[in-house]
Amino acid sequence: MKLSKQHSDYQSEITQFINTLKEKNPQLEESQRAGRALLWDKTPIDLDQQARNQASAVRQQAYVYQNKLK
């Protein structure tokens, strides 16, 4: 039973669609990488700045809409 050799040139409809989409729009992968960089790739964290931000943060009460009763 040689299934792999019998169907070696088979491509699913999804694969065919993606291949034709890439042929019609050659800069598609580059624009996808640019979009990923815009949304997901973050700049390195500055540890000194992070420590200053945490030190200067004002603590918030548990329920912000209730005034403290004294």
Distance bins in CASP14 RR format, pairs under 12 A and 6 or more apart:
PFRMAT RR
TARGET T0000
AUTHOR 0000-0000-0000
RMODE 2
METHOD distances of the structure
MODEL  1
1 7 0 0 0 0 0 1 0 0 0 0 0
2 8 0 0 0 0 1 0 0 0 0 0 0
3 10 0 0 0 0 0 1 0 0 0 0 0
4 10 0 0 0 0 0 1 0 0 0 0 0
9 15 0 0 0 0 0 1 0 0 0 0 0
9 16 0 0 0 0 0 1 0 0 0 0 0
10 16 0 0 0 0 0 1 0 0 0 0 0
11 17 0 0 0 0 1 0 0 0 0 0 0
11 18 0 0 0 0 1 0 0 0 0 0 0
11 19 1 0 0 1 0 0 0 0 0 0 0
11 20 0 0 0 0 0 1 0 0 0 0 0
12 18 0 0 0 0 1 0 0 0 0 0 0
12 19 0 0 0 0 0 1 0 0 0 0 0
13 19 0 0 0 0 0 1 0 0 0 0 0
13 20 0 0 0 0 0 1 0 0 0 0 0
14 20 0 0 0 0 0 1 0 0 0 0 0
14 21 0 0 0 0 0 1 0 0 0 0 0
15 21 0 0 0 0 0 1 0 0 0 0 0
15 22 0 0 0 0 0 1 0 0 0 0 0
16 22 0 0 0 0 0 1 0 0 0 0 0
16 23 0 0 0 0 0 1 0 0 0 0 0
17 23 0 0 0 0 0 1 0 0 0 0 0
17 24 0 0 0 0 0 1 0 0 0 0 0
18 24 0 0 0 0 0 1 0 0 0 0 0
18 25 0 0 0 0 0 1 0 0 0 0 0
18 28 0 0 0 0 1 0 0 0 0 0 0
18 29 0 0 0 0 0 1 0 0 0 0 0
18 32 0 0 0 0 0 1 0 0 0 0 0
19 25 0 0 0 0 0 1 0 0 0 0 0
19 26 0 0 0 0 0 1 0 0 0 0 0
19 28 0 0 0 0 0 1 0 0 0 0 0
20 26 0 0 0 0 0 1 0 0 0 0 0
20 28 0 0 0 0 0 1 0 0 0 0 0
21 27 0 0 0 0 0 1 0 0 0 0 0
21 28 1 0 0 1 0 0 0 0 0 0 0
21 29 0 0 0 0 0 1 0 0 0 0 0
21 32 0 0 0 0 0 1 0 0 0 0 0
22 28 1 0 1 0 0 0 0 0 0 0 0
22 29 1 0 0 1 0 0 0 0 0 0 0
22 30 0 0 0 0 0 1 0 0 0 0 0
22 31 0 0 0 0 0 1 0 0 0 0 0
22 32 0 0 0 0 0 1 0 0 0 0 0
25 31 0 0 0 0 1 0 0 0 0 0 0
25 32 0 0 0 0 0 1 0 0 0 0 0
27 33 0 0 0 0 0 1 0 0 0 0 0
27 34 0 0 0 0 1 0 0 0 0 0 0
28 34 0 0 0 0 0 1 0 0 0 0 0
28 35 0 0 0 0 0 1 0 0 0 0 0
29 35 0 0 0 0 0 1 0 0 0 0 0
29 36 0 0 0 0 0 1 0 0 0 0 0
30 36 0 0 0 0 0 1 0 0 0 0 0
30 37 0 0 0 0 0 1 0 0 0 0 0
31 37 0 0 0 0 0 1 0 0 0 0 0
31 38 0 0 0 0 0 1 0 0 0 0 0
32 38 0 0 0 0 0 1 0 0 0 0 0
32 39 0 0 0 0 0 1 0 0 0 0 0
32 40 0 0 0 0 0 1 0 0 0 0 0
33 39 0 0 0 0 0 1 0 0 0 0 0
33 40 0 0 0 0 0 1 0 0 0 0 0
33 41 0 0 0 0 1 0 0 0 0 0 0
34 40 0 0 0 0 0 1 0 0 0 0 0
34 41 0 0 0 0 0 1 0 0 0 0 0
35 41 0 0 0 0 1 0 0 0 0 0 0
36 42 0 0 0 0 0 1 0 0 0 0 0
37 43 0 0 0 0 0 1 0 0 0 0 0
43 49 0 0 0 0 0 1 0 0 0 0 0
44 50 0 0 0 0 0 1 0 0 0 0 0
45 51 0 0 0 0 0 1 0 0 0 0 0
45 53 0 0 0 0 0 1 0 0 0 0 0
46 52 0 0 0 0 1 0 0 0 0 0 0
46 53 0 0 0 0 1 0 0 0 0 0 0
47 53 0 0 0 0 0 1 0 0 0 0 0
47 54 0 0 0 0 0 1 0 0 0 0 0
48 54 0 0 0 0 0 1 0 0 0 0 0
48 55 0 0 0 0 0 1 0 0 0 0 0
49 55 0 0 0 0 0 1 0 0 0 0 0
49 56 0 0 0 0 0 1 0 0 0 0 0
50 56 0 0 0 0 0 1 0 0 0 0 0
50 57 0 0 0 0 0 1 0 0 0 0 0
51 57 0 0 0 0 0 1 0 0 0 0 0
58 64 0 0 0 0 0 1 0 0 0 0 0
60 66 0 0 0 0 0 1 0 0 0 0 0
61 67 0 0 0 0 1 0 0 0 0 0 0
61 68 1 0 0 1 0 0 0 0 0 0 0
61 69 0 0 0 0 0 1 0 0 0 0 0
62 68 0 0 0 0 0 1 0 0 0 0 0
END
